[in-house]
């Protein structure tokens, strides 16, 4: 049995930005995703997730190519290799979105200096404070004249705003972590929205970054208490009430949450890409 000794420092709470945000979105979903064992079975991924994962994989593998090989034909080949044929209404929809994704990524990369290697691609970074240890993986880290820039790819229909870049907790934490790891300034964060080609940016200050770190520490403190209560009471803990909202229609654990099931019908597999349409021959709901 592990003994506790007085005067010993408290163990840091370890988390990822995704874990912190999961708690804010819905404590019930957080419990099912991170604490319940065995973990409740999640629904199969939707089509927009398949598109997003494939796009991120292409933008990762692109930078492994030699500069002379970074061409539109290479992008087409990478999309074909990375494509995830899950969640689509039918093969025709999958093929259409594969072609659309190839066009989007190709057009996006035309506006990028393809000869300038990023400092990091799918780079894992870590941040330690007096109370927590946060580890996550950023999409891209650029070195622009000695200053670091955190880049996050967005592939969804909804256009992000500059305010989304300003308020993003993960990107702020990545900026602080990257600055500490590489010992260079890192205050600029950018959302690159591939469907529109727009770049939404925010320039942090040391004060705004510190506020984001303090926000993460506050969430981590809540999670420490919740995790401890779960270890004592299990699913009977009162700390994991569902945050019922329209997001419930998209939740991958909806089948295990009676409260979430009352929020309208579940979204179809392809609703994140195109509006739902009535099922017909060869189409599935």
C-alpha positions as CSV (number, residue, x, y, z in Angstrom):
1,X,0.0,0.0,0.0
2,X,1.4,3.4,-1.0
3,X,2.0,5.6,2.0
4,X,1.7,9.4,2.1
5,X,4.4,11.4,3.7
6,X,3.8,14.9,5.1
7,X,5.7,17.6,3.3
8,X,5.8,15.7,0.0
9,X,4.9,17.8,-3.0
10,X,1.5,17.2,-4.5
11,X,1.6,15.3,-7.8
12,X,0.9,17.4,-10.9
13,X,-2.4,16.8,-12.5
14,X,-1.7,15.5,-16.0
15,X,-4.1,16.3,-18.9
16,X,-4.3,17.2,-22.5
17,X,-6.1,20.3,-23.8
18,X,-8.8,17.9,-25.2
19,X,-9.4,16.5,-21.8
20,X,-9.8,19.9,-20.3
21,X,-12.3,21.0,-23.0
22,X,-14.2,17.7,-22.7
23,X,-15.0,18.6,-19.0
24,X,-16.2,22.1,-20.1
25,X,-18.4,20.6,-22.8
26,X,-20.1,18.0,-20.7
27,X,-19.1,16.3,-17.4
28,X,-21.1,13.2,-18.4
29,X,-19.3,12.9,-21.7
30,X,-16.0,13.5,-19.9
31,X,-16.7,10.6,-17.5
32,X,-17.6,8.2,-20.2
33,X,-14.6,9.1,-22.3
34,X,-11.9,9.3,-19.7
35,X,-13.0,7.5,-16.5
36,X,-15.5,4.7,-17.1
37,X,-13.9,1.3,-17.4
38,X,-14.9,-0.5,-19.5
39,X,-15.4,2.5,-21.6
40,X,-18.9,2.7,-23.1
41,X,-18.9,2.0,-26.8
42,X,-18.8,5.1,-28.9
43,X,-20.7,5.4,-32.2
44,X,-18.7,5.1,-35.4
45,X,-17.1,8.2,-36.7
46,X,-19.1,10.6,-38.9
47,X,-18.1,11.6,-42.3
48,X,-16.8,15.1,-41.3
49,X,-14.4,13.4,-38.9
50,X,-13.1,11.2,-41.7
51,X,-12.5,14.2,-43.8
52,X,-10.8,16.1,-41.0
53,X,-8.5,13.3,-40.1
54,X,-7.6,12.6,-43.7
55,X,-6.9,16.3,-44.3
56,X,-4.7,16.6,-41.2
57,X,-2.8,13.4,-42.2
58,X,-2.1,14.8,-45.7
59,X,-0.9,18.1,-44.3
60,X,1.4,16.2,-42.0
61,X,2.8,13.8,-44.7
62,X,3.2,16.6,-47.2
63,X,6.1,18.1,-45.3
64,X,7.9,14.7,-45.3
65,X,8.2,15.0,-49.1
66,X,11.4,16.4,-50.6
67,X,10.7,20.1,-51.7
68,X,10.8,19.1,-55.4
69,X,8.0,16.5,-54.8
70,X,5.6,19.0,-53.1
71,X,3.3,19.2,-56.1
72,X,-0.4,19.0,-56.8
73,X,-0.1,15.4,-58.1
74,X,1.6,14.5,-54.8
75,X,-1.3,16.0,-52.9
76,X,-3.7,13.9,-54.9
77,X,-1.7,10.8,-54.1
78,X,-1.5,11.6,-50.4
79,X,-5.3,12.2,-50.2
80,X,-5.9,8.8,-51.9
81,X,-3.6,7.1,-49.4
82,X,-5.0,8.8,-46.4
83,X,-8.7,8.7,-47.3
84,X,-11.0,7.3,-44.6
85,X,-14.2,5.9,-46.2
86,X,-16.3,5.9,-43.1
87,X,-19.5,7.8,-42.4
88,X,-20.5,8.8,-45.9
89,X,-24.0,8.3,-47.2
90,X,-22.8,6.2,-50.2
91,X,-19.7,5.7,-52.4
92,X,-20.6,8.6,-54.6
93,X,-20.6,11.0,-51.7
94,X,-17.3,9.7,-50.5
95,X,-15.7,10.1,-53.9
96,X,-17.1,13.6,-54.3
97,X,-15.6,14.6,-50.9
98,X,-12.3,13.0,-51.7
99,X,-12.1,15.1,-54.8
100,X,-13.2,18.2,-52.9
101,X,-10.7,17.6,-50.2
102,X,-7.9,17.2,-52.8
103,X,-8.9,20.6,-54.3
104,X,-9.0,22.3,-51.0
105,X,-5.6,21.1,-49.8
106,X,-4.0,21.8,-53.1
107,X,-5.4,25.4,-53.2
108,X,-4.3,25.9,-49.6
109,X,-0.8,24.8,-50.2
110,X,-0.5,27.1,-53.2
111,X,-0.5,30.0,-50.6
112,X,2.2,28.4,-48.5
113,X,6.0,28.7,-48.9
114,X,6.5,25.0,-49.7
115,X,10.3,25.4,-49.6
116,X,10.3,26.6,-46.0
117,X,10.1,23.6,-43.6
118,X,8.0,24.2,-40.5
119,X,9.8,23.9,-37.2
120,X,7.3,21.2,-36.2
121,X,4.5,19.2,-37.8
122,X,2.1,17.2,-35.5
123,X,4.6,18.2,-32.8
124,X,4.0,17.1,-29.2
125,X,4.6,19.9,-26.7
126,X,4.4,20.0,-22.9
127,X,3.7,22.7,-20.3
128,X,4.3,22.3,-16.6
129,X,3.1,24.6,-13.9
130,X,3.1,24.3,-10.1
131,X,-0.1,22.3,-10.2
132,X,-0.5,20.7,-13.7
133,X,1.3,19.1,-16.6
134,X,-0.4,19.6,-20.0
135,X,0.7,17.7,-23.0
136,X,-0.8,18.0,-26.5
137,X,0.0,17.8,-30.2
138,X,-0.2,20.9,-32.3
139,X,-0.8,20.8,-36.1
140,X,2.1,23.0,-37.2
141,X,4.7,25.2,-35.6
142,X,6.3,27.9,-37.9
143,X,9.5,29.8,-37.3
144,X,9.0,33.2,-38.8
145,X,12.1,35.4,-38.4
146,X,12.9,34.0,-35.0
147,X,9.4,34.1,-33.6
148,X,7.2,31.0,-33.3
149,X,3.7,30.8,-34.7
150,X,1.1,28.1,-33.7
151,X,-1.0,27.0,-36.7
152,X,-4.2,24.9,-36.3
153,X,-6.0,23.5,-39.3
154,X,-9.8,23.8,-39.5
155,X,-11.9,21.7,-41.9
156,X,-15.5,22.2,-40.8
157,X,-18.2,24.0,-42.6
158,X,-18.5,26.8,-40.0
159,X,-16.1,29.7,-40.6
160,X,-14.1,30.5,-37.5
161,X,-13.5,34.1,-36.5
162,X,-10.6,36.0,-35.1
163,X,-12.4,35.7,-31.8
164,X,-12.1,31.9,-32.0
165,X,-8.3,32.3,-32.4
166,X,-8.3,34.7,-29.4
167,X,-10.2,32.5,-27.1
168,X,-8.8,29.1,-28.0
169,X,-7.4,27.5,-24.9
170,X,-5.4,24.8,-26.6
171,X,-3.6,27.2,-29.0
172,X,-2.6,29.5,-26.1
173,X,-1.3,26.5,-24.1
174,X,0.7,25.3,-27.2
175,X,2.2,28.8,-27.6
176,X,3.4,28.9,-23.9
177,X,4.7,25.3,-24.2
178,X,6.5,26.0,-27.5
179,X,8.1,29.2,-26.2
180,X,9.4,27.3,-23.2
181,X,10.7,24.3,-25.2
182,X,12.4,26.3,-27.9
183,X,13.3,29.3,-25.8
184,X,11.9,31.7,-28.4
185,X,9.0,34.1,-28.4
186,X,5.6,32.6,-29.3
187,X,2.6,34.8,-29.1
188,X,0.9,34.5,-32.4
189,X,-1.8,31.8,-33.0
190,X,-3.5,31.2,-36.3
191,X,-6.6,29.2,-37.4
192,X,-6.2,28.1,-41.1
193,X,-9.7,27.3,-42.4
194,X,-9.3,25.2,-45.5
195,X,-12.8,25.4,-46.9
196,X,-12.5,29.2,-47.3
197,X,-8.7,29.6,-47.3
198,X,-8.9,32.2,-44.6
199,X,-6.4,32.7,-41.8
200,X,-7.8,33.9,-38.6
201,X,-5.1,35.1,-36.2
202,X,-4.6,36.6,-32.8
203,X,-1.5,38.1,-31.2
204,X,-1.3,37.3,-27.5
205,X,0.5,39.2,-24.9
206,X,2.3,37.7,-21.9
207,X,-0.6,38.7,-19.8
208,X,-3.3,37.1,-22.0
209,X,-1.2,33.9,-22.2
210,X,-0.9,33.8,-18.4
211,X,-4.6,34.2,-18.1
212,X,-5.1,31.2,-20.3
213,X,-2.7,29.2,-18.2
214,X,-4.6,30.2,-15.1
215,X,-7.8,29.1,-16.8
216,X,-6.3,25.7,-17.5
217,X,-5.1,25.4,-13.9
218,X,-8.6,26.1,-12.7
219,X,-10.1,23.4,-15.0
220,X,-7.4,21.0,-13.9
221,X,-8.3,21.6,-10.2
222,X,-11.9,20.9,-11.0
223,X,-10.9,17.7,-12.8
224,X,-8.7,16.6,-9.9
225,X,-11.7,16.9,-7.5
226,X,-14.0,15.1,-10.0
227,X,-11.6,12.3,-10.7
228,X,-11.1,11.8,-6.9
229,X,-14.9,11.7,-6.4
230,X,-15.3,9.2,-9.2
231,X,-12.6,7.0,-7.7
232,X,-14.6,7.0,-4.4
233,X,-18.2,6.8,-5.7
234,X,-18.0,5.6,-9.3
235,X,-20.9,6.4,-11.6
236,X,-22.9,7.4,-8.5
237,X,-20.8,10.6,-8.1
238,X,-23.0,13.7,-8.5
239,X,-20.2,15.6,-10.3
240,X,-21.0,14.2,-13.7
241,X,-24.4,15.6,-14.6
242,X,-24.9,16.0,-18.3
243,X,-24.7,19.4,-19.9
244,X,-27.8,19.0,-22.1
245,X,-27.6,21.2,-25.3
246,X,-28.0,20.9,-29.0
247,X,-24.5,19.4,-29.1
248,X,-26.1,16.2,-27.7
249,X,-27.4,15.4,-31.2
250,X,-23.7,15.0,-32.2
251,X,-22.4,13.2,-29.1
252,X,-20.6,9.9,-29.8
253,X,-21.9,8.6,-26.4
254,X,-25.5,9.6,-26.9
255,X,-26.7,6.0,-26.8
256,X,-25.6,5.8,-23.1
257,X,-27.1,9.1,-22.0
258,X,-30.9,9.2,-21.6
259,X,-30.9,12.9,-20.9
260,X,-29.0,13.6,-24.1
261,X,-31.4,11.5,-26.2
262,X,-34.3,13.9,-25.6
263,X,-32.6,16.7,-27.6
264,X,-34.0,16.0,-31.0
265,X,-33.0,13.2,-33.4
266,X,-29.4,12.1,-33.7
267,X,-27.5,13.7,-36.5
268,X,-26.8,11.5,-39.6
269,X,-23.3,10.3,-40.3
270,X,-22.9,13.0,-43.0
271,X,-24.7,15.9,-41.4
272,X,-21.5,17.7,-40.7
273,X,-20.7,17.9,-44.5
274,X,-24.1,18.3,-46.1
275,X,-27.7,18.8,-44.8
276,X,-29.6,15.7,-43.9
277,X,-31.8,14.3,-46.7
278,X,-34.6,11.7,-46.5
279,X,-33.3,8.2,-46.9
280,X,-33.9,6.5,-50.2
281,X,-32.7,3.5,-52.2
282,X,-29.1,2.9,-51.5
283,X,-29.0,5.5,-48.7
284,X,-28.8,4.7,-45.0
285,X,-29.8,6.7,-41.9
